């Protein structure tokens, strides 16, 4: 377990600066895009429809009584429907690909075996590619399931007419349970 934890800790140390450099590059590119009105994409303002994204990430487990930091690899599948450029709704599905133990409310130790997280999020496009999400959800697992609330921030960067990259940051708070924070990078497709 110690070697496995050290490997993930090293990966996270490398992933976080890379994510911030990528976001900085994208934001800088977006500001340069605004300075040159000839390049501005007017079709983006009227977008609506379905989007599908695959996300790979790491989830930080925040639990009372746990020793050290625990980072779990995760995969996600996001299905979004945008009513217009500003508002949408999304079904965000994640699986944490590892077994781990958490302490629930400082009293009960619970083993988690590859928990699945499903959330139904309201999506709001803030401009310049930033999207905020907020919604209820559930974590399903064979030992015990939890209802949760999610808040998140995504950045959508178009790499092609129908494809986009999407760095993500989410925080999930389980009711009567522990919380998690996830960071990831997704590739999406607009139908």
C-alpha positions in Angstrom: 0.0 0.0 0.0 2.9 2.4 0.8 4.5 2.1 -2.6 1.1 2.4 -4.3 0.3 5.5 -2.4 3.7 7.1 -3.1 3.3 6.4 -6.9 -0.1 8.2 -6.9 1.2 11.0 -4.8 4.0 11.6 -7.3 1.6 11.4 -10.2 -0.7 14.0 -8.6 2.3 16.3 -7.9 3.0 16.2 -11.7 -0.6 16.4 -12.8 -1.6 19.5 -10.8 1.1 21.8 -12.2 0.4 20.5 -15.7 -3.3 21.2 -15.3 -2.7 24.7 -14.2 -0.2 25.4 -17.1 -2.8 24.0 -19.5 -5.6 26.2 -18.1 -3.3 29.2 -18.1 -2.4 28.5 -21.8 -6.1 28.1 -22.7 -7.2 31.3 -20.8 -4.3 33.3 -22.5 -5.4 31.9 -25.9 -9.0 32.9 -25.2 -8.0 36.5 -24.3 -5.9 36.7 -27.5 -9.0 35.4 -29.4 -11.1 38.3 -27.9 -8.4 40.9 -29.0 -8.9 39.7 -32.6 -12.6 40.0 -33.4 -12.1 38.4 -36.8 -11.4 35.0 -35.1 -14.4 35.1 -32.6 -16.7 32.2 -33.1 -20.3 33.5 -33.4 -21.8 30.0 -33.8 -20.7 29.2 -30.2 -23.3 31.6 -28.8 -26.3 29.7 -30.2 -25.1 26.2 -29.3 -27.6 23.7 -27.9 -27.9 20.0 -27.9 -26.3 16.9 -26.5 -22.6 16.6 -25.4 -20.8 13.4 -24.3 -17.4 13.5 -22.5 -15.0 10.9 -21.1 -13.1 12.1 -18.1 -10.0 10.6 -16.4 -9.0 11.9 -13.0 -8.0 11.5 -9.4 -10.2 11.8 -6.4 -8.9 13.0 -3.1 -10.7 11.3 -0.2 -11.4 13.6 2.8 -12.5 11.5 5.8 -12.2 12.0 9.5 -9.7 9.8 11.2 -7.8 8.7 8.0 -4.0 8.8 8.2 -2.4 10.9 5.4 -3.8 11.8 2.0 -5.6 9.3 -0.2 -5.8 9.8 -3.9 -8.0 7.3 -5.9 -7.9 7.0 -9.7 -11.3 7.6 -11.3 -13.1 7.5 -14.7 -16.1 9.6 -15.6 -18.8 9.7 -18.3 -20.7 13.0 -18.7 -23.9 13.3 -20.6 -25.1 16.9 -21.0 -28.0 18.6 -22.7 -27.7 22.3 -23.4 -30.9 24.3 -23.8 -28.9 27.2 -25.2 -25.4 28.6 -24.8 -25.9 29.6 -21.1 -28.0 26.8 -19.5 -27.9 23.0 -19.5 -28.4 19.9 -17.4 -26.0 17.0 -17.1 -25.9 13.4 -15.9 -22.4 13.0 -14.5 -21.2 9.4 -13.7 -18.0 8.5 -12.0 -16.3 5.3 -10.8 -13.5 5.3 -8.3 -11.2 2.5 -9.3 -9.8 1.3 -6.0 -10.9 -0.2 -2.7 -10.4 2.0 0.3 -11.5 2.6 3.9 -13.1 5.7 5.3 -14.2 6.7 8.7 -17.8 7.9 8.7 -18.6 10.8 11.1 -15.6 9.8 13.3 -17.5 6.7 14.5 -17.8 4.0 11.9 -15.2 2.5 9.6 -16.5 1.6 6.2 -14.8 -0.2 3.3 -15.6 1.3 -0.1 -15.3 -1.1 -3.1 -15.2 0.8 -6.5 -18.0 3.2 -5.6 -20.2 4.6 -8.4 -21.2 8.3 -8.2 -24.2 9.6 -10.2 -25.2 13.3 -10.2 -27.9 15.3 -11.9 -26.3 18.8 -12.3 -27.6 22.1 -13.4 -25.0 23.7 -15.8 -24.4 27.4 -16.2 -21.9 28.7 -18.8 -20.1 31.6 -17.2 -18.4 32.8 -20.4 -15.0 32.3 -21.9 -15.4 28.5 -21.7 -16.1 28.2 -17.9 -19.0 26.1 -16.8 -20.2 25.8 -13.2 -22.3 22.8 -12.1 -24.4 22.2 -9.1 -26.7 19.3 -8.2 -27.7 16.3 -6.1 -26.5 12.8 -6.5 -25.9 9.4 -5.0 -22.9 7.2 -4.4 -23.7 3.5 -4.8 -21.5 0.9 -3.3 -22.1 -2.7 -2.1 -21.6 -1.9 1.6 -23.4 1.4 2.1 -24.7 4.1 -0.3 -24.8 7.8 0.3 -26.8 10.8 -1.0 -24.6 13.7 -1.9 -24.4 17.3 -3.2 -21.9 18.3 -5.9 -20.4 21.6 -7.0 -18.0 21.8 -9.8 -16.1 23.9 -12.3 -15.2 22.9 -15.8 -13.4 24.6 -18.7 -14.4 23.8 -22.2 -11.9 24.4 -24.9 -12.9 23.6 -28.5 -10.2 21.7 -30.4 -12.3 21.0 -33.4 -15.8 21.8 -34.6 -17.4 18.9 -32.6 -14.6 18.0 -30.1 -13.4 19.8 -27.0 -11.0 19.4 -24.0 -12.4 19.8 -20.5 -10.3 20.2 -17.3 -12.6 19.6 -14.4 -12.7 20.2 -10.6 -15.5 18.8 -8.5 -16.3 18.6 -4.8 -18.8 16.0 -3.5 -20.2 16.2 0.0 -22.0 13.0 1.2 -24.8 13.6 3.6 -23.9 11.9 6.9 -20.6 10.8 5.4 -17.3 11.9 4.0 -16.4 14.3 1.2 -14.2 14.0 -2.0 -12.6 16.4 -4.3 -11.9 15.3 -7.9 -9.6 16.8 -10.6 -9.7 15.5 -14.1 -9.3 16.0 -17.8 -12.0 15.1 -20.3 -12.5 14.8 -24.0 -15.9 15.7 -25.3 -18.0 15.3 -28.4 -20.9 17.6 -29.5 -23.7 15.7 -31.2 
